[in-house]
């Protein structure tokens, strides 16, 4: 693009009502770019643009050879402006922000940079303070809030009693307290994360909660038949699936161990295990993780009842959803809201959760969905031990009642978190935190009063 044209384009987005977002954002079919934060940012922004005349500028990392892009019919400008150097990243951002001096509202996602890099975490504080002094209004989307790192040690290739994690556990609450001086509000995507973050802060009302907005996706009978043929599955097979990047903290190794023991005890069982995902990008260059993933590949190659898909492009995801009967979420702990759970909820799939995910059930809409589905939390949660896993599988194999209740729960919760509901409830309060009611109504300037009230 010619220099004059670029200058004109930047000027057209340099408006007081433009929202500037600093985040990851998916790029074409580059698997590692489809990070949970990237997909969340894309889905929410592009939905808002569909429902309003809102304009967004998204600042992203200079990676994958990507260039400036215009998306959503010219309403979203994506600019690759910063690298992966933990020292220079904030200087690069400040330089880019000079092009948008009229923009007031900034939404910054906690994992726009290298997650867990202590240098970047430290430099983020003065960066936010400077933005505040410049009159910017920053909403900080806290995707992951962790104070107990014990469940992550194996995933990161560390010892459980590593002094660095013990120290970090004590520092984290203070870090968020100091972070709060530079932000207008924190946004969390799960009630349990809101509670955790609020407990750190002096100004607890700074934390606003929403959920991952869901699409209502359906799968036809024909699509199910075609999907099962593709993996040579019989009509009677029951497919257990784990979706997302394969990681120890997600309990993939635990389920594998239990599944193999179960198949040894019940060799004629109808269950198949689908590991629907590939390598975790954040750990893919670590030797300990590469060993872990190679172990998964070997087991999948050795056992016909286990399938490891590798990274699934967005256009193929529906195929694996179509052949899935039950989704397992065997996580060892909670980092933040589960993007994998949100994805399978969009398809209304029956889900069963590890005991470590029990805090997810504290959300009021989850409680309402349980009541509407005539089920209880205990029916959907299983412990880490083999006997609990065995009991769950036998219950699913013997009768359809439990599977039906779990499916009903997911569908009720999906309707409560439907993007068409959430976009009117959560935008613009989470994007324009200082706006009054009159200004908020103006954001829906292309919609009727009836649509806004819906």
Secondary structure, 3 states (H helix, E strand, C coil): CCHHHHHHHHHHHCCCCCEEEECCCCCCCCHHHCCHHHHHHHHHHHHHHHHCCCCEEEEEECCCCCCCEEECCCCEEEEEEECCCCCCHHHHHHHHHHHHCCCCEEEEECCCCCCCCHHHHHHHHHHHHHHHHCCCEEEEECCECCCCCHHHCCCCCCCCCCHHHHHHHHHHHHHHHHHHHHCCEEEECCHHHHHHHHHHCCCHHHEEECCCCECCCCCCHHHHHHHHHHCCCCCCCEEEEEECCECCCCCHHHHHHHHHHHHHHCCCCCEEEEEECCECHHHCCCHHHHHHHHHHHHHHHHCCCEEECCCCCHHHHHHHHHHCCEEEECCCCCCECCHHHHHHHHCCCEEEEEHHHHHHHHCHHHHHHHHHCCCCHHHHEECCCHHHHHHHHHHHHHCCHHHHHHHHHHHHHHHHCEHHHHHHHHCCCCCCCCCCHHHHHHCCCCCCHHHHHC
